[in-house]
C-alpha cells in the first residue's frame, strides 16, 4: 500500500502481482483491480492515454462488482477517484486535475 500511495507505480505493481499469484476468489479480483490501476498510472506517465483509459475501465468494472469494501480497503472511495480520472480521460481532458487514487483502510475512511 505504501508503494501504491507514494505513486511508485512500477514497484507497487510488482508487489501486488506477487500477492495476486498467492490469492484466489474475492481477494484475487480486488488485487487484480488494484494492479490494473497501477499499470494505468504507468501508462499515463508514459503518455499512453488509451491504455490508461482501458485499464481504468476494466478495473472499475471489476472492483464495483465486488462491493464497497474488501481486504479492509475502502473500495467505494477508491473507485470514485478512479471514476473521476476515467471521465477526464474519456472527455479528452487532463486526469491530473483529479486526485490520484489512493488505498485507505475502511476504518480510516469512516473515522
MIBA-135819 format. One record per atom (N, C-alpha, C): residue number from 0; atom name; z, y, x. Coordinates in nm, 4 decimals, decimal comma. Each point is the difference from the previous one (the first is absolute). Layout:
BEGIN
<n NUM atom CA c3 Z c2 Y c1 X>
...
//
This chain:
BEGIN
<n 0 atom N c3 0,0000 c2 -0,1187 c1 0,0819>
<n 0 atom CA c3 0,0000 c2 0,1187 c1 -0,0819>
<n 0 atom C c3 0,0000 c2 0,1247 c1 0,0861>
<n 1 atom N c3 0,0726 c2 -0,0045 c1 0,1112>
<n 1 atom CA c3 0,0039 c2 0,1171 c1 0,0888>
<n 1 atom C c3 -0,1385 c2 0,0319 c1 0,0537>
<n 2 atom N c3 -0,0741 c2 -0,1009 c1 0,0394>
<n 2 atom CA c3 -0,1352 c2 0,0220 c1 0,0514>
<n 2 atom C c3 -0,0892 c2 0,0602 c1 -0,1077>
<n 3 atom N c3 0,0087 c2 -0,0511 c1 -0,1201>
<n 3 atom CA c3 -0,0808 c2 0,0500 c1 -0,1106>
<n 3 atom C c3 0,0379 c2 0,1451 c1 -0,0307>
<n 4 atom N c3 0,1296 c2 0,0259 c1 -0,0139>
<n 4 atom CA c3 0,0457 c2 0,1334 c1 -0,0372>
<n 4 atom C c3 -0,0177 c2 0,1040 c1 0,1100>
<n 5 atom N c3 -0,0189 c2 -0,0449 c1 0,1230>
<n 5 atom CA c3 -0,0279 c2 0,0942 c1 0,1083>
<n 5 atom C c3 -0,1500 c2 0,0146 c1 0,0242>
<n 6 atom N c3 -0,0796 c2 -0,0572 c1 -0,0900>
<n 6 atom CA c3 -0,1470 c2 0,0097 c1 0,0039>
<n 6 atom C c3 -0,0604 c2 -0,0675 c1 0,1229>
<n 7 atom N c3 0,0673 c2 -0,1024 c1 0,0514>
<n 7 atom CA c3 -0,0556 c2 -0,0813 c1 0,1078>
<n 7 atom C c3 -0,0746 c2 -0,1147 c1 -0,0675>
<n 8 atom N c3 -0,1150 c2 0,0345 c1 -0,0572>
<n 8 atom CA c3 -0,0712 c2 -0,0903 c1 -0,0903>
<n 8 atom C c3 -0,0424 c2 -0,1305 c1 0,0646>
<n 9 atom N c3 -0,0475 c2 0,0050 c1 0,1219>
<n 9 atom CA c3 -0,0461 c2 -0,1215 c1 0,0662>
<n 9 atom C c3 0,1166 c2 -0,0957 c1 0,0239>
<n 10 atom N c3 0,1085 c2 0,0518 c1 0,0531>
<n 10 atom CA c3 0,1178 c2 -0,0839 c1 0,0258>
<n 10 atom C c3 0,0622 c2 -0,0494 c1 -0,1293>
<n 11 atom N c3 0,0019 c2 0,0850 c1 -0,1024>
<n 11 atom CA c3 0,0530 c2 -0,0410 c1 -0,1305>
<n 11 atom C c3 -0,0837 c2 -0,1135 c1 -0,0567>
<n 12 atom N c3 -0,1305 c2 0,0133 c1 0,0131>
<n 12 atom CA c3 -0,0888 c2 -0,1065 c1 -0,0472>
<n 12 atom C c3 0,0327 c2 -0,1311 c1 0,0694>
<n 13 atom N c3 0,0128 c2 0,0039 c1 0,1316>
<n 13 atom CA c3 0,0309 c2 -0,1225 c1 0,0756>
<n 13 atom C c3 0,1322 c2 -0,0619 c1 -0,0439>
<n 14 atom N c3 0,1020 c2 0,0838 c1 -0,0165>
<n 14 atom CA c3 0,1321 c2 -0,0503 c1 -0,0376>
<n 14 atom C c3 -0,0023 c2 -0,0602 c1 -0,1409>
<n 15 atom N c3 -0,0622 c2 0,0701 c1 -0,0939>
<n 15 atom CA c3 -0,0064 c2 -0,0524 c1 -0,1360>
<n 15 atom C c3 -0,0904 c2 -0,1224 c1 -0,0091>
<n 16 atom N c3 -0,1010 c2 -0,0063 c1 0,0841>
<n 16 atom CA c3 -0,0873 c2 -0,1167 c1 -0,0005>
<n 16 atom C c3 0,0769 c2 -0,1254 c1 0,0400>
<n 17 atom N c3 0,0885 c2 0,0130 c1 0,0985>
<n 17 atom CA c3 0,0830 c2 -0,1146 c1 0,0391>
<n 17 atom C c3 0,0851 c2 -0,0469 c1 -0,1173>
<n 18 atom N c3 0,0607 c2 0,0951 c1 -0,0712>
<n 18 atom CA c3 0,0812 c2 -0,0351 c1 -0,1173>
<n 18 atom C c3 -0,0854 c2 -0,0615 c1 -0,1101>
<n 19 atom N c3 -0,1196 c2 0,0523 c1 -0,0154>
<n 19 atom CA c3 -0,0913 c2 -0,0481 c1 -0,1043>
<n 19 atom C c3 -0,0300 c2 -0,1484 c1 0,0180>
<n 20 atom N c3 -0,0224 c2 -0,0419 c1 0,1249>
<n 20 atom CA c3 -0,0289 c2 -0,1411 c1 0,0275>
<n 20 atom C c3 0,1191 c2 -0,0903 c1 -0,0297>
<n 21 atom N c3 0,1209 c2 0,0563 c1 0,0034>
<n 21 atom CA c3 0,1214 c2 -0,0788 c1 -0,0179>
<n 21 atom C c3 0,0510 c2 -0,0023 c1 -0,1435>
<n 22 atom N c3 -0,0659 c2 0,0711 c1 -0,0906>
<n 22 atom CA c3 0,0495 c2 0,0096 c1 -0,1366>
<n 22 atom C c3 -0,0983 c2 -0,0641 c1 -0,0982>
<n 23 atom N c3 0,0453 c2 -0,0094 c1 -0,1229>
<n 23 atom CA c3 -0,0872 c2 -0,0509 c1 -0,1059>
<n 23 atom C c3 0,0386 c2 0,0686 c1 -0,1303>
<n 24 atom N c3 -0,0788 c2 -0,0234 c1 -0,1024>
<n 24 atom CA c3 0,0301 c2 0,0497 c1 -0,1334>
<n 24 atom C c3 0,0052 c2 0,1516 c1 -0,0087>
<n 25 atom N c3 0,0986 c2 0,0472 c1 -0,0754>
<n 25 atom CA c3 0,0188 c2 0,1420 c1 -0,0284>
<n 25 atom C c3 0,0100 c2 0,0832 c1 0,1291>
<n 26 atom N c3 0,0828 c2 -0,0470 c1 0,0922>
<n 26 atom CA c3 0,0193 c2 0,0723 c1 0,1268>
<n 26 atom C c3 -0,1308 c2 0,0096 c1 0,0784>
<n 27 atom N c3 -0,0760 c2 -0,1065 c1 0,0007>
<n 27 atom CA c3 -0,1277 c2 -0,0049 c1 0,0714>
<n 27 atom C c3 -0,0949 c2 0,1080 c1 -0,0525>
<n 28 atom N c3 -0,0048 c2 0,0150 c1 -0,1328>
<n 28 atom CA c3 -0,0898 c2 0,0987 c1 -0,0602>
<n 28 atom C c3 0,0466 c2 0,1429 c1 0,0263>
<n 29 atom N c3 0,1315 c2 0,0229 c1 -0,0001>
<n 29 atom CA c3 0,0525 c2 0,1339 c1 0,0314>
<n 29 atom C c3 -0,0355 c2 0,0372 c1 0,1432>
<n 30 atom N c3 0,0246 c2 -0,0913 c1 0,0917>
<n 30 atom CA c3 -0,0296 c2 0,0274 c1 0,1409>
<n 30 atom C c3 -0,1492 c2 0,0219 c1 0,0200>
<n 31 atom N c3 -0,0829 c2 -0,0754 c1 -0,0711>
<n 31 atom CA c3 -0,1445 c2 0,0207 c1 0,0103>
<n 31 atom C c3 -0,0370 c2 0,1413 c1 -0,0462>
<n 32 atom N c3 0,0593 c2 0,0471 c1 -0,1077>
<n 32 atom CA c3 -0,0265 c2 0,1354 c1 -0,0475>
<n 32 atom C c3 0,0407 c2 0,1048 c1 0,1019>
<n 33 atom N c3 0,1140 c2 -0,0195 c1 0,0631>
<n 33 atom CA c3 0,0468 c2 0,0936 c1 0,1027>
<n 33 atom C c3 -0,0937 c2 -0,0027 c1 0,1209>
<n 34 atom N c3 -0,0409 c2 -0,1202 c1 0,0383>
<n 34 atom CA c3 -0,0971 c2 -0,0142 c1 0,1104>
<n 34 atom C c3 -0,1271 c2 0,0784 c1 -0,0297>
<n 35 atom N c3 -0,0487 c2 -0,0108 c1 -0,1232>
<n 35 atom CA c3 -0,1231 c2 0,0684 c1 -0,0363>
<n 35 atom C c3 0,0154 c2 0,1517 c1 0,0102>
<n 36 atom N c3 0,1163 c2 0,0525 c1 -0,0319>
<n 36 atom CA c3 0,0218 c2 0,1441 c1 0,0121>
<n 36 atom C c3 0,0021 c2 0,0406 c1 0,1466>
<n 37 atom N c3 0,0627 c2 -0,0801 c1 0,0849>
<n 37 atom CA c3 0,0003 c2 0,0312 c1 0,1438>
<n 37 atom C c3 -0,1424 c2 0,0033 c1 0,0540>
<n 38 atom N c3 -0,0815 c2 -0,0949 c1 -0,0407>
<n 38 atom CA c3 -0,1392 c2 -0,0032 c1 0,0459>
<n 38 atom C c3 -0,0787 c2 0,1164 c1 -0,0598>
<n 39 atom N c3 0,0276 c2 0,0341 c1 -0,1253>
<n 39 atom CA c3 -0,0660 c2 0,1160 c1 -0,0612>
<n 39 atom C c3 0,0310 c2 0,1260 c1 0,0790>
<n 40 atom N c3 0,1240 c2 0,0130 c1 0,0420>
<n 40 atom CA c3 0,0386 c2 0,1167 c1 0,0804>
<n 40 atom C c3 -0,0730 c2 0,0012 c1 0,1349>
<n 41 atom N c3 -0,0156 c2 -0,1175 c1 0,0595>
<n 41 atom CA c3 -0,0786 c2 -0,0091 c1 0,1241>
<n 41 atom C c3 -0,1440 c2 0,0435 c1 -0,0240>
<n 42 atom N c3 -0,0574 c2 -0,0438 c1 -0,1117>
<n 42 atom CA c3 -0,1361 c2 0,0412 c1 -0,0339>
<n 42 atom C c3 -0,0089 c2 0,1525 c1 -0,0111>
<n 43 atom N c3 0,0984 c2 0,0609 c1 -0,0652>
<n 43 atom CA c3 -0,0016 c2 0,1459 c1 -0,0133>
<n 43 atom C c3 0,0071 c2 0,0683 c1 0,1364>
<n 44 atom N c3 0,0863 c2 -0,0496 c1 0,0863>
<n 44 atom CA c3 0,0110 c2 0,0580 c1 0,1342>
<n 44 atom C c3 -0,1318 c2 -0,0073 c1 0,0756>
<n 45 atom N c3 -0,0786 c2 -0,1023 c1 -0,0290>
<n 45 atom CA c3 -0,1269 c2 -0,0213 c1 0,0696>
<n 45 atom C c3 -0,1190 c2 0,0563 c1 -0,0769>
<n 46 atom N c3 0,0272 c2 0,0701 c1 -0,1101>
<n 46 atom CA c3 -0,1058 c2 0,0643 c1 -0,0756>
<n 46 atom C c3 -0,0735 c2 -0,0881 c1 -0,0991>
<n 47 atom N c3 0,0502 c2 -0,1183 c1 -0,0250>
<n 47 atom CA c3 -0,0643 c2 -0,0927 c1 -0,0926>
<n 47 atom C c3 0,0616 c2 0,0157 c1 -0,1395>
<n 48 atom N c3 -0,0419 c2 0,1021 c1 -0,0711>
<n 48 atom CA c3 0,0540 c2 0,0293 c1 -0,1328>
<n 48 atom C c3 -0,0335 c2 -0,1105 c1 -0,1004>
<n 49 atom N c3 -0,1188 c2 -0,0571 c1 0,0104>
<n 49 atom CA c3 -0,0403 c2 -0,1051 c1 -0,0931>
<n 49 atom C c3 0,0907 c2 -0,1225 c1 0,0151>
<n 50 atom N c3 0,0245 c2 -0,0416 c1 0,1245>
<n 50 atom CA c3 0,0888 c2 -0,1138 c1 0,0239>
<n 50 atom C c3 0,1406 c2 0,0265 c1 -0,0500>
<n 51 atom N c3 0,0492 c2 0,1218 c1 0,0213>
<n 51 atom CA c3 0,1336 c2 0,0362 c1 -0,0477>
<n 51 atom C c3 0,0057 c2 -0,0038 c1 -0,1519>
<n 52 atom N c3 -0,1040 c2 0,0514 c1 -0,0651>
<n 52 atom CA c3 -0,0049 c2 0,0023 c1 -0,1462>
<n 52 atom C c3 0,0044 c2 -0,1417 c1 -0,0563>
<n 53 atom N c3 -0,0779 c2 -0,0881 c1 0,0574>
<n 53 atom CA c3 -0,0039 c2 -0,1392 c1 -0,0466>
<n 53 atom C c3 0,1365 c2 -0,0664 c1 0,0159>
<n 54 atom N c3 0,0612 c2 0,0165 c1 0,1163>
<n 54 atom CA c3 0,1289 c2 -0,0657 c1 0,0241>
<n 54 atom C c3 0,1125 c2 0,0605 c1 -0,0828>
<n 55 atom N c3 -0,0017 c2 0,1312 c1 -0,0192>
<n 55 atom CA c3 0,0999 c2 0,0617 c1 -0,0886>
<n 55 atom C c3 -0,0111 c2 -0,0605 c1 -0,1400>
<n 56 atom N c3 -0,1226 c2 -0,0097 c1 -0,0504>
<n 56 atom CA c3 -0,0211 c2 -0,0550 c1 -0,1339>
<n 56 atom C c3 0,0451 c2 -0,1441 c1 -0,0124>
<n 57 atom N c3 -0,0359 c2 -0,0823 c1 0,0976>
<n 57 atom CA c3 0,0404 c2 -0,1407 c1 -0,0030>
<n 57 atom C c3 0,1516 c2 -0,0143 c1 0,0060>
<n 58 atom N c3 0,0616 c2 0,0791 c1 0,0854>
<n 58 atom CA c3 0,1446 c2 -0,0061 c1 0,0140>
<n 58 atom C c3 0,0698 c2 0,0427 c1 -0,1288>
<n 59 atom N c3 -0,0475 c2 0,1080 c1 -0,0593>
<n 59 atom CA c3 0,0611 c2 0,0466 c1 -0,1248>
<n 59 atom C c3 -0,0093 c2 -0,1059 c1 -0,1090>
<n 60 atom N c3 -0,1157 c2 -0,0611 c1 -0,0127>
<n 60 atom CA c3 -0,0153 c2 -0,1053 c1 -0,0997>
<n 60 atom C c3 0,0978 c2 -0,1132 c1 0,0226>
<n 61 atom N c3 0,0164 c2 -0,0383 c1 0,1228>
<n 61 atom CA c3 0,0899 c2 -0,1103 c1 0,0348>
<n 61 atom C c3 0,1459 c2 0,0387 c1 -0,0257>
<n 62 atom N c3 0,0413 c2 0,1152 c1 0,0488>
<n 62 atom CA c3 0,1403 c2 0,0395 c1 -0,0086>
<n 62 atom C c3 0,0424 c2 0,0374 c1 -0,1415>
<n 63 atom N c3 -0,0856 c2 0,0676 c1 -0,0733>
<n 63 atom CA c3 0,0358 c2 0,0380 c1 -0,1373>
<n 63 atom C c3 0,0183 c2 -0,1231 c1 -0,0880>
<n 64 atom N c3 -0,0726 c2 -0,1046 c1 0,0275>
<n 64 atom CA c3 0,0124 c2 -0,1229 c1 -0,0774>
<n 64 atom C c3 0,1341 c2 -0,0697 c1 0,0248>
<n 65 atom N c3 0,0660 c2 0,0356 c1 0,1088>
<n 65 atom CA c3 0,1253 c2 -0,0665 c1 0,0371>
<n 65 atom C c3 0,1238 c2 0,0670 c1 -0,0572>
<n 66 atom N c3 -0,0113 c2 0,1217 c1 -0,0501>
<n 66 atom CA c3 0,1149 c2 0,0676 c1 -0,0593>
<n 66 atom C c3 0,0533 c2 0,1126 c1 0,0870>
<n 67 atom N c3 0,1125 c2 0,0549 c1 -0,0448>
<n 67 atom CA c3 0,0561 c2 0,1213 c1 0,0606>
<n 67 atom C c3 0,0694 c2 -0,0241 c1 0,1331>
<n 68 atom N c3 0,0467 c2 -0,1219 c1 0,0242>
<n 68 atom CA c3 0,0714 c2 -0,0242 c1 0,1251>
<n 68 atom C c3 -0,0273 c2 -0,1417 c1 0,0484>
<n 69 atom N c3 0,0196 c2 -0,0173 c1 0,1269>
<n 69 atom CA c3 -0,0146 c2 -0,1300 c1 0,0630>
<n 69 atom C c3 0,0424 c2 0,0129 c1 0,1444>
<n 70 atom N c3 0,0590 c2 -0,1017 c1 0,0540>
<n 70 atom CA c3 0,0569 c2 0,0028 c1 0,1346>
<n 70 atom C c3 0,1024 c2 0,1124 c1 0,0133>
<n 71 atom N c3 0,0540 c2 0,0450 c1 -0,1138>
<n 71 atom CA c3 0,0959 c2 0,1097 c1 0,0019>
<n 71 atom C c3 -0,0642 c2 0,1364 c1 0,0160>
<n 72 atom N c3 -0,1336 c2 0,0058 c1 -0,0052>
<n 72 atom CA c3 -0,0722 c2 0,1254 c1 0,0205>
<n 72 atom C c3 -0,0339 c2 0,0657 c1 -0,1333>
<n 73 atom N c3 -0,0054 c2 0,1317 c1 0,0006>
<n 73 atom CA c3 -0,0415 c2 0,0751 c1 -0,1181>
<n 73 atom C c3 -0,1525 c2 0,0036 c1 -0,0011>
<n 74 atom N c3 -0,0589 c2 -0,1017 c1 -0,0583>
<n 74 atom CA c3 -0,1460 c2 -0,0109 c1 -0,0036>
<n 74 atom C c3 -0,0622 c2 0,1022 c1 -0,0936>
<n 75 atom N c3 0,0735 c2 0,0389 c1 -0,1031>
<n 75 atom CA c3 -0,0529 c2 0,0992 c1 -0,0943>
<n 75 atom C c3 -0,0248 c2 0,1338 c1 0,0711>
<n 76 atom N c3 0,0957 c2 0,0440 c1 0,0766>
<n 76 atom CA c3 -0,0159 c2 0,1260 c1 0,0733>
<n 76 atom C c3 -0,1087 c2 -0,0135 c1 0,1069>
<n 77 atom N c3 -0,0025 c2 -0,1125 c1 0,0661>
<n 77 atom CA c3 -0,1012 c2 -0,0271 c1 0,1022>
<n 77 atom C c3 -0,1400 c2 0,0061 c1 -0,0616>
<n 78 atom N c3 -0,0166 c2 -0,0674 c1 -0,1132>
<n 78 atom CA c3 -0,1311 c2 -0,0025 c1 -0,0674>
<n 78 atom C c3 -0,0400 c2 0,1384 c1 -0,0495>
<n 79 atom N c3 0,0957 c2 0,0793 c1 -0,0445>
<n 79 atom CA c3 -0,0313 c2 0,1356 c1 -0,0463>
<n 79 atom C c3 -0,0570 c2 0,0833 c1 0,1147>
<n 80 atom N c3 0,0569 c2 -0,0147 c1 0,1186>
<n 80 atom CA c3 -0,0488 c2 0,0720 c1 0,1173>
<n 80 atom C c3 -0,1399 c2 -0,0462 c1 0,0389>
<n 81 atom N c3 -0,0203 c2 -0,1304 c1 0,0004>
<n 81 atom CA c3 -0,1313 c2 -0,0564 c1 0,0330>
<n 81 atom C c3 -0,1033 c2 0,0446 c1 -0,1030>
<n 82 atom N c3 0,0387 c2 -0,0001 c1 -0,1256>
<n 82 atom CA c3 -0,0912 c2 0,0379 c1 -0,1079>
<n 82 atom C c3 -0,0491 c2 0,1438 c1 0,0154>
<n 83 atom N c3 0,0883 c2 0,0897 c1 0,0367>
<n 83 atom CA c3 -0,0385 c2 0,1403 c1 0,0208>
<n 83 atom C c3 -0,1011 c2 0,0125 c1 0,1136>
<n 84 atom N c3 0,0250 c2 -0,0724 c1 0,1074>
<n 84 atom CA c3 -0,0929 c2 0,0053 c1 0,1134>
<n 84 atom C c3 -0,1354 c2 -0,0613 c1 -0,0381>
<n 85 atom N c3 0,0027 c2 -0,1086 c1 -0,0765>
<n 85 atom CA c3 -0,1235 c2 -0,0622 c1 -0,0451>
<n 85 atom C c3 -0,0799 c2 0,0969 c1 -0,0877>
<n 86 atom N c3 0,0665 c2 0,0683 c1 -0,0899>
<n 86 atom CA c3 -0,0684 c2 0,0965 c1 -0,0854>
<n 86 atom C c3 -0,0665 c2 0,1095 c1 0,0821>
<n 87 atom N c3 0,0680 c2 0,0470 c1 0,1009>
<n 87 atom CA c3 -0,0584 c2 0,1032 c1 0,0882>
<n 87 atom C c3 -0,1276 c2 -0,0522 c1 0,0655>
<n 88 atom N c3 0,0059 c2 -0,1216 c1 0,0508>
<n 88 atom CA c3 -0,1170 c2 -0,0596 c1 0,0641>
<n 88 atom C c3 -0,1143 c2 -0,0178 c1 -0,0983>
<n 89 atom N c3 0,0309 c2 -0,0482 c1 -0,1182>
<n 89 atom CA c3 -0,1037 c2 -0,0235 c1 -0,1007>
<n 89 atom C c3 -0,0678 c2 0,1293 c1 -0,0437>
<n 90 atom N c3 0,0723 c2 0,1102 c1 0,0091>
<n 90 atom CA c3 -0,0553 c2 0,1295 c1 -0,0384>
<n 90 atom C c3 -0,0628 c2 0,0732 c1 0,1181>
<n 91 atom N c3 -0,0052 c2 -0,0661 c1 0,1165>
<n 91 atom CA c3 -0,0581 c2 0,0609 c1 0,1187>
<n 91 atom C c3 0,0883 c2 0,1063 c1 0,0622>
<n 92 atom N c3 0,1291 c2 -0,0037 c1 -0,0314>
<n 92 atom CA c3 0,0946 c2 0,0988 c1 0,0510>
<n 92 atom C c3 0,0814 c2 -0,0586 c1 0,1156>
<n 93 atom N c3 0,0815 c2 0,0831 c1 0,0611>
<n 93 atom CA c3 0,0806 c2 -0,0403 c1 0,1147>
<n 93 atom C c3 0,1265 c2 -0,0726 c1 -0,0462>
<n 94 atom N c3 0,0158 c2 -0,1268 c1 0,0337>
<n 94 atom CA c3 0,1201 c2 -0,0727 c1 -0,0420>
<n 94 atom C c3 0,1259 c2 0,0472 c1 0,0724>
<n 95 atom N c3 -0,0160 c2 0,0688 c1 0,1110>
<n 95 atom CA c3 0,1164 c2 0,0429 c1 0,0764>
<n 95 atom C c3 0,0766 c2 0,1148 c1 -0,0649>
<n 96 atom N c3 -0,0520 c2 0,0538 c1 -0,1119>
<n 96 atom CA c3 0,0790 c2 0,0987 c1 -0,0739>
<n 96 atom C c3 0,1104 c2 -0,0696 c1 -0,0785>
<n 97 atom N c3 -0,0082 c2 -0,1324 c1 -0,0115>
<n 97 atom CA c3 0,1010 c2 -0,0805 c1 -0,0694>
<n 97 atom C c3 0,0926 c2 -0,0652 c1 0,1026>
<n 98 atom N c3 0,1172 c2 -0,0343 c1 -0,0464>
<n 98 atom CA c3 0,0962 c2 -0,0685 c1 0,0845>
<n 98 atom C c3 -0,0544 c2 -0,1345 c1 0,0457>
<n 99 atom N c3 0,0211 c2 -0,0308 c1 0,1262>
<n 99 atom CA c3 -0,0381 c2 -0,1304 c1 0,0531>
<n 99 atom C c3 0,0957 c2 -0,1031 c1 -0,0594>
<n 100 atom N c3 -0,0527 c2 -0,1130 c1 -0,0457>
<n 100 atom CA c3 0,0878 c2 -0,1014 c1 -0,0607>
<n 100 atom C c3 0,1098 c2 -0,0437 c1 0,0955>
<n 101 atom N c3 0,1193 c2 -0,0102 c1 -0,0535>
<n 101 atom CA c3 0,1133 c2 -0,0460 c1 0,0792>
<n 101 atom C c3 0,0726 c2 -0,1116 c1 -0,0734>
<n 102 atom N c3 0,0632 c2 -0,0855 c1 0,0755>
<n 102 atom CA c3 0,0757 c2 -0,1116 c1 -0,0562>
<n 102 atom C c3 0,1472 c2 0,0368 c1 -0,0051>
<n 103 atom N c3 0,0560 c2 -0,0060 c1 -0,1189>
<n 103 atom CA c3 0,1426 c2 0,0257 c1 -0,0140>
<n 103 atom C c3 0,0619 c2 -0,1124 c1 -0,0821>
<n 104 atom N c3 0,1264 c2 -0,0263 c1 0,0274>
<n 104 atom CA c3 0,0697 c2 -0,1010 c1 -0,0782>
<n 104 atom C c3 0,0274 c2 0,0550 c1 -0,1380>
<n 105 atom N c3 -0,0013 c2 -0,0855 c1 -0,0981>
<n 105 atom CA c3 0,0158 c2 0,0395 c1 -0,1384>
<n 105 atom C c3 0,1297 c2 0,0754 c1 -0,0221>
<n 106 atom N c3 0,1090 c2 -0,0416 c1 0,0619>
<n 106 atom CA c3 0,1285 c2 0,0669 c1 -0,0166>
<n 106 atom C c3 -0,0033 c2 0,1416 c1 0,0559>
<n 107 atom N c3 -0,0789 c2 0,0247 c1 0,1056>
<n 107 atom CA c3 -0,0122 c2 0,1337 c1 0,0563>
<n 107 atom C c3 -0,0721 c2 0,0909 c1 -0,0972>
<n 108 atom N c3 -0,0977 c2 -0,0532 c1 -0,0713>
<n 108 atom CA c3 -0,0778 c2 0,0793 c1 -0,0945>
<n 108 atom C c3 0,0862 c2 0,0414 c1 -0,1186>
<n 109 atom N c3 0,0910 c2 -0,0879 c1 -0,0407>
<n 109 atom CA c3 0,0833 c2 0,0293 c1 -0,1160>
<n 109 atom C c3 0,1160 c2 0,0916 c1 0,0356>
<n 110 atom N c3 0,0417 c2 -0,0044 c1 0,1277>
<n 110 atom CA c3 0,1185 c2 0,0729 c1 0,0423>
<n 110 atom C c3 -0,0279 c2 0,1371 c1 0,0393>
//
